[in-house]
Structure formats: structure tokens, C-alpha cells
Amino acid sequence: MTDQRKEHNLPLQRIELGRARGIAEAVVRLLGPYCLPGDGVPAFGGHTLIQVAGSIRRNRPWVHDIDIVLAPEPRYGWGFNEAVRKLGRINKHGPQLVQIITPGNIQIDLYLAGVDTWWTLLLIRTGSARHNIGLCQRAKLKGYTLHADGTGLEELDNKKIIIPRSEEDIFRILGLEYRRPEERECPWRSG
């Protein structure tokens, strides 16, 4: 069936939140052992650096793909790659993104982070797109660039990169009240 869907370019599935969360949690269980420990990331509480993001983290009733931010442990490269292959067909594989299409035609996007890129990448990959656009506009107003690749906030005048220690840190630097993921559907108002 997967080959037929691929040959006929059938659209990816729209997935109910509960089902998507179950799939995402299974991916976290599979890949978690190959990820960095969270003790190098302040405010992460020592857990392994793997987190469900996107529409699932925002608790949207329907999702179009499964987004996961993770920091693979370099010494487990081969084991990590083998575990990823168990998920399905690798559609894209690059230094920052591995995209998989499961046998059930569900897209899984694995966003690869490091300790320094963790919080910015988690914020951006949680979304929503409209919310991220608002954050980027706010950053520009405050004299920063918010990098979607997770590298942090860059001061426009001196190009200094600020590495946040939490999502709350990013909101604070931008002069905004923190929003929980499920509150991130609407953009911030400029000003």
C-alpha cells in the first residue's frame, strides 16, 4: 500500500490529536535512548533531549505531521540512524532535518538540535507559523533577529548571538509575556 501511495502521490493523512500523540510518544521511546542527556541544558531537568513539538504540543485537535525536536548523541550515530529507519521511508536527510514517511503515510519531521540550539529550535518548531512571524517581527523591533534554525537571537547592531536558557528567556528578552504552547496560535501585536 505504501508503494501505491507513493506512486500516486496521495496526500499525507490528517491525524486526530490522540492518535498523533500516541505515534509521537512511540517515536520518543524509540529515539530517546540515542539522545543527549538534558543535564547540559538549563531548565530541562536532566531528561533526555527529545520533545514533541508542533501542533501536538499546541494541542490542536487535528495535525498534518508529527514534529519532534531532538539532540542525538554523536557517539550513537549508527544506532540512531538504524532506529530512524525503523520508522519508515526517509524522505529527506540533512544536518538539521530528517523527514520520514511512515508505512501509514504519516509524515514525521525530526528537527536535530544541539545544547545551544535546543530552546530556540523547540520554540520555533512548536509554532504556530503565525505566532513565529509575530515573534520575528517583535525581535526586529527590539533590535534582534530570531533565527529559525535554532541558533538563538542575534543582536542586529553587533551580531552577538544570545543563547537562551529556556523558552521563557526568549519571551523575556523580547519584552513579552510567556505564552504556553497551546496559546501560540495568534501572533503578537507589534509595539
C-alpha positions in Angstrom: 0.0 0.0 0.0 2.8 2.4 0.8 4.3 2.0 -2.7 0.9 2.6 -4.3 0.5 5.8 -2.3 4.0 6.9 -3.2 3.4 6.2 -6.9 0.1 8.0 -7.0 1.3 10.9 -4.8 -1.6 10.5 -2.4 -1.7 13.3 0.2 -0.5 12.7 3.7 -3.1 12.0 6.3 -4.7 14.4 8.7 -4.4 12.8 12.1 -6.6 13.2 15.2 -4.6 14.6 18.1 -4.9 11.5 20.4 -3.6 9.2 17.6 -0.8 11.6 16.6 0.3 11.9 20.3 0.4 8.1 20.6 2.6 7.9 17.5 4.8 10.7 18.7 5.3 9.1 22.1 6.3 5.9 20.4 8.9 7.8 18.4 10.2 9.4 21.6 10.5 6.0 23.2 12.4 4.6 20.2 14.8 7.5 19.7 15.2 8.8 23.3 18.0 6.3 24.2 20.1 7.8 21.4 19.7 11.4 22.5 21.9 13.7 24.7 21.0 13.8 28.4 19.3 17.1 29.4 21.6 17.9 32.2 23.6 20.2 29.9 20.5 22.3 29.1 19.4 24.5 32.0 15.7 24.2 32.9 15.3 20.8 31.2 15.6 18.9 34.5 18.0 16.2 33.3 15.6 14.5 30.9 16.8 13.2 27.6 16.8 16.0 24.9 13.8 14.9 22.9 10.5 16.7 22.8 7.3 16.6 20.8 6.7 19.9 19.2 4.3 21.4 16.5 0.6 21.0 16.5 0.7 18.2 19.0 2.5 20.3 21.6 -0.1 23.1 20.9 -2.9 20.5 21.5 -4.5 21.2 18.1 -7.4 18.7 17.5 -6.0 17.7 14.1 -2.4 17.6 12.9 -0.9 17.1 9.5 2.5 15.8 10.6 4.5 14.9 13.7 7.2 17.3 14.7 9.9 16.2 17.2 12.9 18.2 18.3 15.8 16.1 19.5 19.5 16.3 20.2 21.1 13.0 19.1 24.2 11.8 21.0 27.0 11.7 18.4 28.5 8.5 19.7 25.3 6.7 18.9 25.2 7.8 15.3 24.8 4.3 13.7 22.3 3.1 16.3 20.3 6.4 15.9 20.2 6.0 12.1 19.1 2.4 12.4 16.3 3.4 14.8 15.2 6.2 12.4 15.0 3.7 9.5 12.5 1.6 11.6 10.0 4.5 11.4 9.6 4.3 7.7 10.9 5.7 4.4 13.4 8.5 4.8 12.2 11.3 2.5 14.8 13.9 3.5 18.0 13.6 5.5 20.1 16.7 6.3 22.1 18.2 9.1 19.0 19.8 10.7 16.1 17.8 9.5 15.2 14.1 8.9 11.8 13.6 7.4 10.2 10.2 7.4 7.0 8.9 5.7 5.6 6.0 7.7 4.0 2.9 6.2 0.7 4.5 7.1 1.6 7.6 5.1 2.2 9.9 8.1 5.0 12.4 7.9 7.4 12.6 10.9 9.8 15.6 11.0 12.8 15.2 13.3 14.5 18.5 13.9 18.1 18.0 15.0 19.3 20.3 17.8 22.3 20.8 20.0 22.6 22.0 23.5 23.0 25.7 22.3 20.1 25.5 19.8 17.7 23.5 21.9 15.3 26.2 23.3 15.1 28.4 20.2 14.5 25.4 17.9 11.9 24.0 20.3 10.1 27.4 20.3 10.2 27.8 16.6 9.2 24.2 15.8 6.3 24.3 18.2 4.8 27.2 16.2 2.3 28.2 15.1 3.7 29.8 11.9 1.6 33.0 12.5 3.0 33.1 16.1 6.6 32.7 14.8 6.1 35.5 12.3 4.9 37.7 15.2 7.9 36.8 17.3 10.3 37.5 14.5 8.6 40.9 13.9 8.9 41.7 17.6 12.6 40.6 17.6 13.3 43.1 14.8 11.5 45.9 16.7 13.8 45.1 19.7 16.9 45.0 17.6 17.3 41.3 17.1 16.9 38.6 14.6 15.2 35.4 15.8 16.9 32.5 13.9 14.5 29.7 12.7 17.5 27.3 12.7 17.7 27.5 16.5 20.9 29.5 16.7 19.2 31.9 19.1 18.7 35.7 19.0 21.2 37.8 17.2 21.7 41.4 18.1 21.4 43.4 14.9 24.0 46.1 15.8 26.9 43.9 16.9 25.9 40.5 15.5 26.3 38.9 19.0 24.3 35.7 19.4 22.3 35.3 22.6 21.8 31.6 23.6 18.5 31.4 25.6 18.3 29.1 28.6 14.5 28.5 28.2 11.6 29.4 26.1 10.6 31.9 28.8 14.0 33.5 28.3 13.2 34.3 24.7 9.9 35.9 25.6 11.6 37.9 28.3 14.4 39.2 26.0 11.7 40.3 23.5 9.7 42.1 26.3 6.8 39.7 26.0 4.7 37.7 28.5 5.4 34.0 28.2 2.8 32.0 26.3 2.2 28.3 26.9 2.3 26.3 23.6 -1.5 26.0 23.4 -1.7 29.8 23.5 0.5 30.2 20.4 -2.0 30.3 17.6 -2.2 34.1 17.3 0.7 36.4 16.6 1.9 39.0 18.9 0.9 42.6 18.2 3.7 44.8 17.3 4.5 47.7 19.6 
